[in-house]
Each structure stands twice: as structure tokens, then as C-alpha cells.
């Protein structure tokens, strides 16, 4: 059984319960997806997984697909049309019962289920230590020359170098982030929508992967 699906983040909204309780949710247009490739532990890959392709409302034209990717889709042998987004999802068991061309939809999820969502966080560019790591700023009194400076970054005599991993200014965001333990509030199978309680990494329109949580707590 495939325990995940590819989707695109739509944005955030609210859901009102009959008693007036408000729940903030992130709307994700999940799927439909199609199985493009299978990998098994018994084969040359050495692990169980499936490669899913996200079927979009505006399909990609064949002339827009380069030769390597066109050959990849032709090699599947299932007559699968090319897709823009391809993601691999690991499986716990061998994908013997899964066939290339099978469809994956949001129907596998249900209200109240716990999921893990993986996406790429928003890029913030080059950021200082205060914004990137939450460092305290210096005093802003008259004559202070250390308001948002990082301060000392290590000893002088020994070890006479900056320790690897020292928190410093640099590129912030634009990295793979997984938020675990999110609750599915509502599933709309007709419109392929998944409403998850809480925030999901990434900007609206970015690609995310939703998987059923392996750990409950």
C-alpha cells in the first residue's frame, strides 16, 4: 500500500465547527498521482519504493519533455504520460501488488488521521544571526557599536580556528522541512483537497509530500 501522495500548497483558511470553534487549516491540492516506477529490495535498487507523478490540470506537452525524461517514461512500459513533478516514496513492503499506471488519490486519507508533511521552506536570502538564529541584540544606548553584531565566535590561542557548525550569518530558509504530527481535518475527494490543521512549509503553489505518520506522538 502506498502511504503518501504529492500535492501543492494552496494556502491557509479557517474551518468553523457547529459549536463555533475555529480551526486554522492549510489547504493542499493533493493528487491525483500516478505510479511511474517501482523499486524493490530484491531488485538492483535494494529498497522498496514507488515513484509518483503528479497529474496536473494543465498537462505538460511532449515537446517540452527532454529526451532523458521521455525515455524514462517510455521505459516504464505502462503508457504513462509525462508529468512535471516526480517524487519517490519509500514503502515498508515490496510493491508486488502495485502496478505502473495505478492512480493514487486523497481517498486513502480520512478525517482525524495524523500525517507528516514535507516541503521546501521559503527562502529568506542572506540573514544575520538575530533573524536566522534568534540571537539577542546588543544595547542601543548612546555609543553602542554592537547592536546586531554576532559577537565573539571562538577562542584566540586554542584552537585558533572557528569550530565547525558555529551559528553565524548566512543563507536562511530554502531547505527541506518536515512537519510531523499534523491532523487531517477534512478530506474533499471530489476536488482532491486535503485540509490539515496547522502550518505547512513552503509558499503557496509549492510542492509538498503528505505521508501517513509512522509515530503517533
C-alpha positions in Angstrom: 0.0 0.0 0.0 1.3 3.5 -0.9 1.2 5.6 2.3 1.8 9.0 0.7 0.8 11.4 -2.0 2.2 14.5 -3.8 0.3 17.8 -3.6 0.6 21.6 -4.0 0.0 24.0 -1.2 -2.9 26.3 -1.9 -2.9 28.5 1.2 -4.5 28.8 4.7 -8.1 29.3 5.8 -10.4 28.5 8.7 -13.0 25.8 9.3 -15.9 26.6 11.7 -17.4 23.8 13.7 -21.1 23.7 14.6 -20.3 24.9 18.1 -18.4 27.9 16.8 -14.9 26.6 17.3 -12.4 27.9 14.7 -9.7 25.6 13.3 -6.8 27.1 11.2 -6.0 24.8 8.3 -3.7 24.6 5.4 -5.4 23.6 2.1 -3.4 21.2 -0.1 -4.4 20.1 -3.6 -3.2 16.5 -3.3 -3.1 14.4 -6.4 -4.3 12.7 -8.3 -1.0 10.9 -8.7 0.1 8.1 -11.0 2.7 5.3 -10.4 5.6 5.9 -12.8 8.1 3.4 -11.5 8.6 0.6 -8.9 11.7 -0.3 -6.9 12.1 -3.4 -4.8 14.6 -4.6 -2.3 15.1 -7.8 -4.3 16.0 -5.8 -7.4 19.1 -3.8 -8.2 17.8 -0.8 -6.3 18.0 -2.5 -2.9 15.0 -0.9 -1.3 11.2 -0.8 -1.7 9.7 2.4 -3.2 7.5 3.8 -5.8 8.0 6.9 -8.0 4.8 9.0 -8.2 4.0 11.6 -10.9 1.6 14.5 -10.1 -1.2 14.7 -12.6 -2.0 18.4 -13.1 -4.9 20.2 -14.7 -2.6 21.5 -17.4 -0.6 18.5 -18.7 2.9 19.0 -20.0 3.3 19.0 -23.8 5.5 16.2 -25.2 7.7 18.7 -27.0 8.6 20.3 -23.6 10.0 17.0 -22.3 13.7 16.4 -22.9 15.0 13.1 -24.3 16.2 11.6 -21.0 12.9 12.1 -19.2 10.9 11.0 -22.3 12.9 7.8 -22.3 12.3 7.3 -18.6 8.5 7.5 -19.1 8.7 5.2 -22.2 10.8 2.7 -20.2 8.0 2.2 -17.7 6.0 0.3 -20.3 2.7 1.4 -18.8 1.9 4.2 -21.3 2.2 6.8 -18.6 2.1 10.3 -19.9 4.9 12.6 -18.8 4.4 14.7 -15.6 6.3 17.8 -14.4 6.6 16.7 -10.8 8.2 13.3 -9.8 8.7 12.2 -6.2 9.8 8.9 -4.7 8.0 7.5 -1.7 9.6 4.7 0.4 7.5 1.6 1.2 7.7 -0.8 4.1 6.8 -3.8 2.0 7.6 -5.0 -1.5 5.4 -3.2 -4.2 4.4 -6.5 -5.9 0.7 -5.7 -5.8 1.3 -2.2 -7.2 1.3 -1.7 -10.9 2.8 1.0 -13.1 -0.1 3.3 -14.1 -2.1 2.9 -10.8 -3.7 6.0 -9.5 -3.3 7.4 -6.0 -5.8 9.9 -4.6 -6.7 11.6 -1.4 -9.3 8.9 -0.7 -6.6 7.0 1.2 -6.8 9.6 4.0 -9.6 10.2 6.5 -10.7 12.9 8.9 -8.7 12.9 12.1 -5.7 11.0 10.7 -2.2 12.0 11.6 0.2 12.9 8.8 3.7 14.2 8.1 4.1 16.9 5.5 7.4 17.6 3.8 8.1 20.8 1.8 10.7 23.3 0.9 10.7 26.4 3.2 10.6 29.9 1.9 13.9 31.4 1.0 14.9 34.4 3.2 18.1 35.2 1.5 21.2 36.2 3.5 20.2 36.8 7.1 22.1 37.9 10.2 22.4 36.0 13.5 19.5 37.8 15.1 17.0 36.9 12.4 18.4 33.5 11.5 19.2 32.0 14.9 17.4 34.3 17.4 20.5 35.8 18.9 20.0 38.7 21.4 20.9 42.1 20.2 23.3 44.5 22.0 22.4 47.6 23.8 21.1 50.6 21.8 22.3 53.2 24.2 24.5 56.1 23.1 27.9 55.0 21.8 27.0 51.3 21.5 28.7 49.8 18.5 27.3 46.3 19.0 23.6 46.4 18.3 23.2 43.4 15.9 26.7 42.2 15.7 27.3 38.4 16.2 30.0 38.9 18.9 32.8 36.5 19.7 33.0 33.4 17.6 35.7 31.5 19.4 38.9 31.5 21.4 42.1 33.0 20.0 45.0 30.9 21.2 43.3 27.5 21.2 42.0 26.0 18.9 42.9 29.1 16.8 40.0 28.4 14.4 36.2 28.6 14.2 34.5 25.4 15.3 32.6 23.7 12.5 28.9 24.2 12.9 29.1 27.6 14.7 25.9 29.5 14.3 26.6 32.5 12.1 25.0 34.7 9.5 24.2 33.0 6.2 21.6 31.7 3.8 18.3 31.4 5.6 15.4 29.1 4.5 15.1 27.3 1.1 15.6 23.9 2.7 13.7 20.7 3.0 11.5 20.8 6.1 9.2 18.1 7.5 6.4 19.0 9.9 5.3 15.9 11.8 2.1 15.1 13.7 -0.4 17.2 11.7 -4.1 16.3 11.9 -6.3 15.9 8.8 -9.4 18.0 9.5 -11.3 17.4 6.2 -10.9 15.4 3.0 -12.6 16.6 -0.2 -12.3 13.7 -2.6 -14.3 15.4 -5.4 -11.9 18.4 -5.6 -8.7 16.5 -4.5 -8.3 18.7 -1.4 -6.7 17.9 1.9 -7.2 20.3 4.8 -4.6 19.9 7.5 -4.6 21.6 10.9 -1.7 24.0 11.3 1.0 25.4 9.1 2.8 23.6 6.2 6.3 24.7 5.0 6.6 26.5 1.7 4.9 29.2 -0.3 1.5 28.9 -1.9 1.9 26.8 -5.1 4.9 24.9 -3.8 5.1 21.1 -4.0 4.7 19.1 -0.8 4.6 15.4 0.1 2.0 14.1 2.5 2.7 10.8 4.3 0.8 8.9 6.9 2.6 9.3 10.2 4.5 6.3 11.5 4.6 7.6 15.0 1.6 8.8 16.9 3.3 11.0 19.4 
